[in-house]
Amino acid sequence: MVGSLIYCVDGGATKSRARLVDAVGKAHAAAEGGPCNPAIDLDRAVTNFAALWRHCAGLAGVEPEQTGDVVLSIGAAGLYVPSARARFLAAIPRFLETIAASDGYAALIGAGGGKPCGLITIGTGVAGHRLWSNGLSVQRDGWGWIGGDRGGGAWLGIKALRHTLRVVDGIHAKDGLSERVLASIGNRARLVETVNDLSPDRVAALAPILLAAAEAGVPRAAAIRDRAVEHLAALALVLDIDKGETLYAAGGLAASLAPRLAERLSRGVALPESDAMHGCYLLAAGQAPAEHIIDEVTL
C-alpha cells in the first residue's frame, strides 16, 4: 500500500460511516451519512459515498478532487454482488488504490483484529461470517431483505408491519405492537403510502418498535423476537465456530439481540474489538487477508 491517507468506509443498508486515517491508523476526520448499498440503489450509494468523502476531506484540509494520493478501503452492503460492485466502483472517483469488500467481511476483520473468529452481523440485514487461519472465509445469509436476512431489522420490521395490517383489516385484535407501529406511521393515508414505498432501511425502522413492545411484554412482539433469535442461532451454528475462537455480534440490533443469542447458544457472544472502519484500515494496511470467500465448507 502506498499513500499517506486511507479513506475507510463502512457502507450499510441503513446508514454509512467513514473515517480518514493516516498510514498508522490515526484518525484525522470522520463522518456519518445515509445508506450505501449499490445493489439496492446505486445512485443513492454513490451520492452518499461522495458526501462522506467531501465531509472527511474538508475536515482534514484535503481538496475533495485530490484523490490520487488517497487509498480507498470500503466494506459496503451489496458489494458481494459482482455487477453492483462493478457499477459502483466505476461511478465513484478514482483513488490511488481501492480495496473493496463486503460490509460483513470488513466488520469481521474489525471485530477480531484480523484473527480467526466468527461474526453475526445483525443490522438491517443479517450475515454470518467466519475467518480461518489460512485466510479463507465463508459467508452465510446476507441474501437481502426479500429472500433472506432472517432475524434482522428488515425481517423484524416486515413481521411488525404485516401484523399491523392484519389488525387494520380486523383479522387480529389490536395490541401493543400494532398500536406502536400505527403511532409511528401516522394516519391511514400515511399507512397506505408506507406500504407502497417500502425499502430495507424504511421497513427496518420498525424493528426497534417491535423490540420495545417485546420488552414491554406484548405477546406477539415477543414471539417474533424469539423467532428472530432462533434464526440467528441457526446461522451461528452452521458457521461451526471452534470453541477456542470467539463469536462476535455486531450491527445496530446486536445490543438488543446478542444476549438472547448467547443464551440460546449456551456460549459467549462478544462485542467486537473494533468496528468495520478499522477492519477496512487493517485490509488496506496489509494486516489482514483480503476477502476470499469459499462457497462450500470442506475444511
N, C-alpha and C positions, 0 to 999 in steps of 0.2 A: 504494500500500500504506500502510495506517495501522496502527500497533501498535508497542509497544516491544519485543516479543519475537516471534521466529519459531521455531516448533516444526518442525524439519526431520526427516523420517522416510524412511529407506531401507528399505522393506519387501521382504524377499527371500523366496524359497520355502523356504529352509533356516533363515535367521536374519535378524533385523532390527536396525537401529541407529537411534538417534535423537540429535539434538543440539539443544539450546535455545540460540539465539543472539539477540543484540540487533540493532538496525537496521543496524549497520555490520558485522555478521558475527562479532562477538566471541562465543566460546562461553562459556556460563555453566553448562552441565550436559550430560552425555552418558550414554547407556545402551545396552545390548545386550540382545536378547531372542530369542524364538522366531520361527517363520515368520509372515509377514503376507501371505498370498495369498488374498484373498477369493474368488477364482474356484475355489479348491480346497477351502477350509474357512473359511467366513465367520465362524463363532463363534470359532474359534481366532485368526483375524486380528484380530477386534475385541478379544478378550481380551488378546492380546499388544500391540496398539496401546495399550490403556488402561494396561497395566503399564509400558510405556515412558514414557508421559506422567506417570504418578504418580511414577516414579523421578526423571525430569528435573525435574518441578515441585518435588519435595521438596528436591533438591539446590540449586535456585535460590531456595528460600524462597517459592515461589508456591503458593497453595492450589489443589489439583487441580480444584476445581469452578469456579475463576475462569478460564474460557477466553475470556471476552468481549473481552479485550484482547490476545489472542494470535493471531497468524496461523499457520495450519497450512499447511505446504507438504510434500506427500508424493509420493514416487515409489514405487509398490508393484507387485509382481508381480500380474498379473491385472486391474489397473485399466484395461487397454485393452479389457476385455470390458464393454460398456455396462451389462448387467444386474448384474454383480458390483460395478461402480463405484457404481451407484445404491444397491444394498443396503448396501454398506459405509459410504458417506457418510451414509446415513440412520441407521445403527446407532451411529455414534461421536458424541461430544459436539459441539455446535455451537461453532465458533470464530469469531473476528471476521471472518475471511476464510479460505477454503480454496482452495488451488491444488493440483490433483491431476494427476498424470502417471503414465505407466508407469515402472517402475523402470529400464528401459533408457534412457529419454529423460533421466531425472534423472542417470544415470551419464554419458550422452553430454555433457550440459551441464557436469557437473563435470570430465570428462576434458579438454575443450578450453577451459574457461572461457567457454563460450558462442560460441566461434568455429566456423566451418565445419570439420568434421572427420568422421571415421568411427570407429565403435567396435564391436568384437566383445565381447560380454559372455559370459564362459564361467564359469557357476556351476552350480547345479542344472539350470538350463535354459540355452538359448543364444538370443541375438538379435543381429542386426546392425542398426546404425543409421547413418544419415548425415544431417548437417545442412548445408543450403545457405545461402548468404549472404542469401537472401530470406526466411529463417525457416521454410521448408518442410523437412520431414524425411520420411524413409522408414524403415520397419522391415521386416526380413525375418526369417523363422523366428519364434521365440517362440510356436510353436503349442502348446506344452505337451508333457508327457513321453510322452503316448500317441502323438500324431501327428507330433511334430516334435522340437525341441530337440536336433538331431543334433550329436553330438560333445560334449555337456555331461555334467554329473555323473550325471544320471539315466540318460542313454543309456549311459554307460560302466558304471554300476552294473548295469543290466539285462543288458548283454553279459556281465559278470563272473558274475552270478547264473545266467544260462542255461547258461554253460559249466560252472559248478559242478554244476548239476542234471544235466547230461549225464554228468558224472564219477560222481555218486552213482548214476545209473541204469546205469552200466557201459558207456555208449556211447563215452566218451572216457577215456583213461588219466589218472590223477591227475597234476597238475603243480604248479608253484609258485604258480600263480594259484588253483586250486581249494583247495589246502591253506591259503593265506592267507585266502580267503573263509570256509572252514569254521571256521578257528580264530577268526575274528572273530564268527561267529554262535553257535557252540557245538555242541551235540549234534544228533542227527537230529530230536528233538522241537522244538528251537528253530528248525531249518531249516523245518519244516512251518509253524510259527507265522509265521516271517518271510515266507514265500511268500504266505501268506494274509492278510497285514496290510501290504501294500505302499503306500507313498505316495512322492511325488517326493523328499522330503528323506530318507526312510529308505533308499531304494534308492541315492540319490546318496552315501550314506555309504560305499558300496563303491568309489567311484571312486578315492580315494587309495590304497586297497589294490591296485587294478589298476595304477595308475601306478607304485607302488613295485615291483610284480612286473615291470613293463615295464623299469624302470631296472635291475633285477637280471638282466635278460636272459631272462626267461621268454618263449618264442616267441609263445604265444597272446596273452599280455598286450600284448606289443609290437605285434602285428598289429592288435589292437583299438585301441590308442593311435594308431597310424599312420592307421588308418581315420578316427578322430575328427579328426585334423589335416586329412585330405582334406575332410571335411565343413565344417570351419571355413574352409578355404581357398576352397572353392566359395562359401560365404556372403560372404566378404570380396570376392571377385571380382565378384559380382553387384552389390555396392554401388558399384563403379566409382569408387573414391576418386581424385580428381585427384592428380597427382604432387606438386603444391605443398601438398597438405593432409596432415594427419597421420592415420594409422590407429592407434588405441589398442586395447589389450586390457585388460579389467577382469574382476573376478569371482574367486571362490575358487580356480579352476583356471588362471587366467591365467598365474601364475608358472611352472607346470609345462608348459603347452602353447604359450604365446606364442613362445618361442624357436624351437620347431619350426615354428610357423605362419609366422614371419618367414622361415625358411629355405625353406619350401615356396613362399612368395610372391615370394621374392627382393626383398624390400623391408623397410624398417624397420617394426617394430611397437612402439610406445612405451607406457610405463606412463602412466596418467592423471596430469594435472597436479594434480587433486584428486578427491575422492570424490563419490558421489551426493548426500550430505547438503549438500555445498557447492553442488552443482547445484540442489538444492531452494532453497537460500538465494538463488542468483542469479535463479531464476524468481520467487521472492516479491519480491525487491528490484527487479524490472523490468530486470535487467541481462542477461537472456537471453530469447529469444522463447518464448511458450507453445507447448506441443506441438501441432503441426499436421501430422498425418501424411497423406501422399498415397498412394493405393493403387497408382497406376501412375506410373512414372518417365517423364516426357515432356520433361524439361528438357534 
